[in-house]
Amino acid sequence: MLKALIEPFRNPYPRHLTGESVSGKGDTGKPKTKVQNWSSTLRRVWSYLALRKGKLMLVLLMVVLSSALALLGPYLIGVAVDDYLEGGGGQDWVYFLIGLAVVYTLFSLTSWLQNIWMIEISQETIYRLRFDLFSHLHKLPIPFFGKRQQGEIMSRVTNDIENVSSTLNSSAIQIFSSVLTLIGTVTVMLLLSPLLTLLTFTVVPLMALGMRWITRRTGPLFKQRQRNLGELNGYIEETLSGQRMIKAFSQEDRAIRGFQERNERIRLSGFWALTISGFIPKLMNALNNMSFAIIAGIGGILAIRGAITVGIIIIFVEYARQFTRPLNDLANQWNTLLSAIAGAERVFEVMDEPEESSDEQAAVELKQMDGAIAFEQVSFGYDNNRPTLNGISFKVKPGEMIALVGPTGAGKTTLIQLLSRFYDADSGRVTVDGRDIRSIKRESLRSYMAFVLQDTFLFKGTIRENIRFGRLDATDEEVEQAARLANAEPFILRMKGGYDKVLDIGGSGISQGQKQLLAIARAILANPSILVLDEATSSIDTVTEIKIQEGLERLMEGRTSFVIAHRLNTIRSADRILVLKDGRLLEQGSHDELLRQNGFYRDLYASQLRKMAL
């Protein structure tokens, strides 16, 4: 039992919180969790604060004044006591009280001003940091988001930045003030009595050793707690998004157990972090009392022998308290500081992620696009050891409808991702109107493309705003015209509020078919040259599918279209069908041509017909 209680204090943090092996090391023989360069993190935070240098200098001036006034008050009290013991009094006491009132009034005023100004600086700093982080997220490549939970990313934008904000609001100015007070106190103490100052310093080595022992253990724990919190947020976001699936498979208990495990990890890391760091104020109070006893005992002996005055003892007692009080303040703020540094590290980790590769220096903006597309020996792999596409070559004429078919994992969606430059080909090239797409600015290329996907995403806002997302400068009349062409207007007008009906995030409250019709209207409004339809009519009832199909036919008219479909009867009218398997282009041709070839496509089609007949 005793060994179990002592173990957390011997190690920086409990092993089961970090996933270490029993030996305390991972496969590489090194600890899996390590403290990053905090000095670098603090410098980066300072780079944001430095943008407000003028106001920051005013705050620092107020801190210097308040620290000086804090030192002046006890000194005046000591002088007054000595004056009284030497027989002074009368008018001198009136001046003393007035002076003391002025000192503490100015101290309160400077303290108030520094707090108000620092709050303003910190909020401006956090505003800029949060803005830079959010802007950087929009510059990151698609793979970044595919490898991370949305909730974990959200935790960095909210919880981690809020930790930094709390520290700047409450701790930063107090830490600086404590340092100044500490320096001023030591200076005056040395001037009054070097001997008593030396005696007061006897507790400093004990403080340093205690702080070093504690902070070596709490730093990694606070960082682990932030990491655990990010994982929990990611899990919460995932389970809430998948609530329908969880209930459909009666997996509520499993979801709760998963939450309980992650919640327990936060509880344990938080418990040990706060428990160990909680020793800091207790240590400071004990050493503070020790320092007071030393000054009172030795100082009394010196006063009796006439080496110092009683007033100096009183000043020293107050200054000794002021000497340990900044240390107490630093200790009390240390928890917040550690948590903020851990949060700032996580924020800067995202900001250090490489942005989507820049456009070539000679990249151009397209004035128009006809929609002629060519893939020339294109190969690509998400994992370098396993290509997803291998030597794909085909050409598409402007206005052609191209269907992509093949088993799951054949590379259909990957092909579209390369066309839209969410990824770049490892070898070969993709051209649009004879121009390599890498020589076209991404924003310009994508402005000529529109997507209607199986899972349509709608933003929180009105129906009109969601359709207008396809082209932000569109008029209300153009929005409504697009809705009519997509066959979406009848159900829109039946809803309370019509086009001004406010939808929740994801479009909850309307059917999947209605979401698809709004997506088609959005694409019509965008007026693209290249259209991508990814299972746009899957999981839709027959009546709604007819409406969607009519809208799609209007949308595809005169445009180069790529249709990804598993139901082969929906793409019989395609100008050309590309049959993919294992990342290779096996066959291409019209529906009738492919059937006559008696190849893989015919087998797929016959298999689907048999399933429909059952």
N, C-alpha and C positions, 0 to 999 in steps of 0.2 A: 504493500500500500504506500509506504513512504517513498519507495523508488518511483512509483507512478506519479506521485505528487511533485517530486523533484525534477523528473525528466523534462517537462516543458521549459524549466528555467535553465537547464544545462544546454539545450538546443535552442537555436534562434526561433524556431516555431515547430509545432507538432508535425510529425512526418505525414500523418494521414491527411493533412490539409493541403499538401503540396504534391502528393502522388509519388514520393520518393520510395525507393525500395528499402528493404530492411536495413541495408548497409548505409542508407542515407545518400546513395548515389544512384543515378540512372544508368542507362546502358553505356554511356560514354565514360562513366567513372567520375562524373562531375555533378555537383548539386544541380537539380533542375531549375530551382528558383534562385535568382541572384539579384542583388540590388544594383540598379543601373546608376549612371553617373548623375547624381543629384545636383552637383554644382553646375553641370550643363543645363539641366532643367531650370534651375533658379536663374541662370543667365538669360534663358529664353523668356521667362516670365518678366524679368527686368527689362528686356528689350521692348515689351509692350508698355510697361510702366513709363519707360523713358520717353514715350511719345507725348507725355504730359509734363515735361520737365519744369516749365514755369510754375504750374500749380503745385507740383511736387516740391519745388524749392520753398514755396510758401509754407507747405506742411512741415517740412524739415525745420524751417525757422521757428515755427510755433512749438515744435518738439523741443528744440534747443532752449527756447525761452521757458517753457513749462518745466523742463528738467532743472534749469538754473533756479527758478522760483521754488521748486520743490526742495532744493538744497538750502536756499536762503532762509526758509521758515524755521527749521530746527536750529540753525545758527543764531538767529535772532532770539529764540527762546533761551538758548544757553547763555548768551551775552546778558540777557535780562536777569537770569538767575544769579550770575556772578555779580552784577551790579547791585542787586538787592542784598546779597550776602555781605557786600562791602559797604553797606549803609546807604546806598543810593535810594531813590524813590521820588515821590512828588511828581513834578512835571514830566520827568523822564519816562514814567510809566504810560502817560497819555500818548507821548510820541511813539512809544513802543507798540501800544495797542493799535494806533492808527497805521503804523508801518506794517504790522502783522496783517491787518485787515486788507491793506492795499496788495500785499504780496499774495495772499490766498485768493483775492478777487481776480487778480491778473492771472494767477495759476488756473483758475476755473475757466476764465475767458479763453486763454490760449489752448487749453485742453479741448474746449468745446469747438473752437475753430478748426483745430487739426483733425478732429473726428469728422466734422461735416465735410471738410475739403477732401479728406481721404476716402470717405464713402463715395463722393462724386468721382474721384479718380478711379477707384476700384470698379465702379459700375461702368464707366467708359471703357476701362481696360477689358473687363469681361465681355462687354458688348462686342468689342473688336475681336477678341479671341474666339468667341462663339461664332461670329460672322465668318472669320477666316476658316474655321473648322468646317462649317456648313458649306462654304464656297468650295473648299478643297474636296469635300465629299463628291461634289458634282463634277469634279475634274478627274476622278479616279476611274480606272477602267472597269468594265463589267465584271471581270473575274474577281475583283476585290469583294464585291457584294455577294458573289456566289459562294465564297468560302467562309463567310461570317454570318452569324445570326443578326437579324435586324435589331432585336432588342438589345444585344450587346453593343452594337454601334450607337443606338439611341442612348444607352447608359453613359457613353463617353460624352455625348453632346449635352446631356442634362446633368446627371449625378456628378460626374467627374469635374465638369466646369463649375458646378455649384459649390463643390468643395474648395476650389481655388477662390471663388468669389467670397465665401465665408471667411477664408483666411485673410484675404486682402482687406475686407471690411473691418475685421475685429483684431486680427493678430499682427499684421505687418507693422502698423504704427506702434503697437504696444511693444513689439520686439525691439524696434529701433529706439523707442523711448527708454526701454529698460537698459539697453546697452549704454546710451548716453548718461543715464542716471548712475549706472555702475561706474563709468569712467570718472564722472564728476565727484561721486562720493569717495572713491579711493583717493583722488587727488587732494580733496579737502582734509580727509582723515590723515594723510601723510603729512600735511602741513601742520596739523594740530598736535599729533603725537605719533611719531613713527613706531614707537614701542607698542602702543595699543593697536595700531594698524597691523603690525606684524602678528600680534596675538589673534586678531580677528581673522587673518588669512590662514590660520592653522586649519580651519574647516574646509578651505578651498580644495585641497587635494582629495579629501573625502567626497566632496561634491562631484569633482571631475570623474573620479573612479566610479561612483554610483551612477552618474549620468551615462558614462560610456558603457557600463554593464547593461543598463536598461535599454538604451537606444539601439544597441546592436541586436536586440531581440525584438523590439517593437517595430522597427523600420520594415523588415520583410513581412511582418504580420499585417501592418496597415496596407501594404501593397497587395498582399494576398486577399485581404477583405474586399478591396476595390475590384479585384479580378473576380472573386466569387459573386460580388453584387452584379457585375456585368453578365456573368453566366446565368444568374437567376433571372435578370431582366429579359435575357434572350429566351429563356425557357418559358417565362410567363407570356411573352409575345407570341411564341410558337403555339402554345396550348390554347390561348385565346383565339388565335387565327384559325386553329384547327378544331374548334369546339364542336362543330357539327360532326366531324369525323370521329372524334373521341366518344361522343354520345352514340353515334351509329354503331360503333363496335363495343360499346359498354366498357370503355377503358378509363372511366373516371378514377377508379381506385389506383390504377397505374400512374395516371397523371399526378394524382395527389402524392403518391409515394415519391415520384421524381422531384416534385416541389419540396417535399419534406427533406430529402437528401441534400438538395442544394441549399435550402434554408438552414439546415443543421451546420453545413460548412461555414456559412456566414456567421452563425451564432458562435461557433467555436473559435474562428479566427478573430472575431470581434471581442469575444470574452478574454482570450489570452492577450490580445493587443491592449485592451483597456485595463485588464488586471495588472499586467506587468508595468505599463506606463503609469498606473495609479500609484506606484511606489514613489514616483518622483516628488509630488508635493509632500508626502509623508516624510521622505528623506530630507527635504528642504526644511520642513518645520522642526525636525529633530536637530539638525545642524544649526538652525537659527537660534533655538533655545540654548544650545551649547555655546554659541558665540556670545549670546547675551550674558550667560553665567560667567564666561571668561572676562568680559569687559567689566561687569559689575564687581566681580571679586578682585581682579588685579587693579582695576581703576580705583576702587575704594582704598586699597592699600597705598597706591601712589598719592591719592588725595590727602590721606592722613599724614603722609611724609612730606606733603607740600610740593610734590613734583608736578602736579597738575591741579586744576581747580575743579570744583563740583560742576560748574557749568560745562566744562569740557567733557566730563563724564556723561552728562545729560545729552550733549551734542553727539557723543560717540554712540550712546545707546540708540539714539534716533537714527544716526547714520549707519550703524550696524544693521538696524532693521531695514533701512533703505538699501543697504548693500545686499542683503539676502532677499529683499522683496523683489527686485528685478530678476534675481535668479529664480524665485518662486514663480514670477510671471512668465519667464521663459520656459520653465518646466511645465506650467499649466497650459501654455500655448503649444507645447511641443507635439502633443497628440494631434491637434488641429493642423499643425505645420506638416507633420509626417503624412497625414491623410491627404492634404492638399498637394504635396509633392508627388505622392503616388497617383493622384488624379491627373495632375499636370503631365506626368510621364505618359499616361495612357492617351491623353489628348494629343501630345506631340508625336506619339507613335503613329497615330492615324495621319497627322499632318506630314510625317516623314515618308508616308507611303508614296511611291512614284506615281506621278500623274499619268493619265493616258498619253501615250507617245505623241509628241508634237507633230503637227503637220510639217511636211517638207517645206524648206524655205521658199521653194519655187511653187508651192501649191497654189492653185487658183480657185476662184469662185466661179461657179457655172452661171452663165446667163440664161441658158435654157438646156433642156435635156430631151432627147428624142426617145431614149429607152433601149438602145441597142446594147446588149450585154454579151460579154464573152469571158469564159473561164478557160485559161490556158495552162494545162498541166499543173493544176493547183493541188498542193498537199498541205495538210495542217493537222496538228495534234495538240490537244489540251495538255497531254503528257508526252514529253519528247520521246519516250520509249514506246509509245503506242499511238500511231497516227489515226486520226478520225476520218480524214479524207486523204485519198491517195491517187494522185495523177488525174484529177477531174478536168475534162475538157468538153465544152459545148458552146454553141453560140445561140443567141436569142435575137430575133428581129424586133424592131419597135412595134408595140401593140400586140405581140403574141401572148397567149396564155400558156404558161408552162406549169405542168403538174409534177410534183415531186412525190414519189411513192417508194415504199420499201419498209422492211421491218424496223422495229424500234432499235435505235442506235446505229442506223445505217448512215447517218450524217446529213439528214434533210435539213434540220434546224441549223446545224453548223454551217451549211452552205449559205443560208440566209444571213447568218451572223457575219460571215466573211464579206458578203455583198454590202452590208450596212456598215462595215468596218468597226463592229464591236470587237472583232479580232482581226489581225492581219495574217495573211497566208505565210506559211513557213517557206514555201517555194512556189514558183509559178506566179501568175498574175491574174487579176480580175480587171477587166476594162469596161467602161461605160462610154458609149459613143466613140470608141476607139482610144480613149484616154485611160491610162492606168489610174485606178481609183486612189492610189497612194499619192498621186499628184493633184488630187482634188481635196480641198478643205473638207474635213468631216462634216462640219455644220452645213456647208453648202450641199454636199452629197445627200445628207439625210433630209434636207428641206424638200427634196424632190421625191421622197419616199413616204409611204404611209403603211401602217400595219393594222390588220384586224386579226386579233389573236383569239384563241379559244377561251382564255381567261381574261375578260375585258376588265381593265381597271378604271374606275370612276373616282374622281376626287370629290371631297366634300364641297358642295356648292350647288348652284342651280343647274337644271338641265341645259339651259342656254349656255352657261359658262363651260360646262363639260364638252358640249359640241364645239364651242368656239376655241377650245384648246387646240384644235387642228389648225387654226389660223387666227391669231389673236386680233388682227385688225379687221376681221370680218364684221359686217353690219348685222343688225338683228334680222333684216330681210334675208340676207345670205344664209344665216344660221337656219332660219325657218325653211328656206328653199332646200337646203341640204337635208333637213329632217324629212321633208316631203318626198324627196328622191329616194331616201332610204326606207320609206314606208314606216317611219317612226312617228309621224305627226298624229295619227289617230289615237294611239295610246297616250301620247303626251297631253293632248287636249282633254282626254278623259280624266286626267289626274287633277287634283285640286291645286291650283296655281299654274297649271300648264307649263310653259317654258320656264317660269320662275319658281317651279317646285324645287325645294332644296333637298338634295340627296345627301345621305350620310356617306362616310368614307367607304369606298368599295361598292357603293350603290345599293346598300341593303334596303329592302323594301320594294324592289322591282325584280322581275324575273330575269333569268339568264338570257332568254331570247330578247327581252327589251334592252338589256345591256348591250347585246350584240348589234341591235338596230342603232343605238346611240353611237357605237363605235364605227359603224358604217357611215353614219351621218358625219361624224368627225373626220373620217377619211375623205368623204366627198368634198367637204369644205376645204380640206388641205389641197385638193386638186393636184395629186401627185402624178409624176411620170412613171413611177414604178410602184406597184402595189404588191403587198405580201399578205396572203391569207393563210393563217395557220389553224387548221381545223375549225374554221369560223362557224360551221353549222353543226358541229358535233354536240350531242346531248341535248338537242332541241326537238320539240314536238313537230309533227308533220306540218301543221297549219303555219306555225311560226317559221319553220324552215322555208316554206314557200315564199313568205314575205321577205325573209332574209335573202333568199336566192334572187328574188327580183331586184332587191336593193343592190346586191353584189353585181348583178349583170349590168346595171346602170353604171356602177362604180368602175367596173373593169373595161367598159367600152372605150376603145382607143388608147388603152394604157397597157404597158408591159406588166404582166401579172404572174406572180409565182404562187401556186396553190399547194399547200401541204395537206394531204388527205390520206386517211386510212380507209375510208369507205370509197372504193374504186368506182362505184356507180355514179358518184357525184362529180367525177372529173372526165367523163366520157367525151365531153365536148371540147376538151383541151386541145390546143393546136399541136402540142407535143407533150409527151409524158416521159420524164426521166426516171428510170428505175435504178435505185441505189441499193447496194448491199455491201456490208462490211467496209464502208468508206470508198467503194469503187462504183463507177457508173457502168452497170451491166448492159442496159438496153436503153434505147430512146426511139420515139416514134409516136404516131397517133394510136388511139385505142385499138382501132381495127388492125393496124400494121403490127402492133405488138402481139395481138392474139394470133395472127398468122405466123409469127415467128416461133410459136410453141416453146417459149422460153420461161424465164422466171416469172414475168408478169402474168402470163397465162395461168401459171400454177396459183399465183396469188388470187387472181380473179375467180378461178374455179373454186378455190377454197372458200372464198366469201360467199359465192352463190350456194354452195352446199350448206353453209351455216345458216343462211337466210331461209333455206328450204326446210330446215329442221324445225 
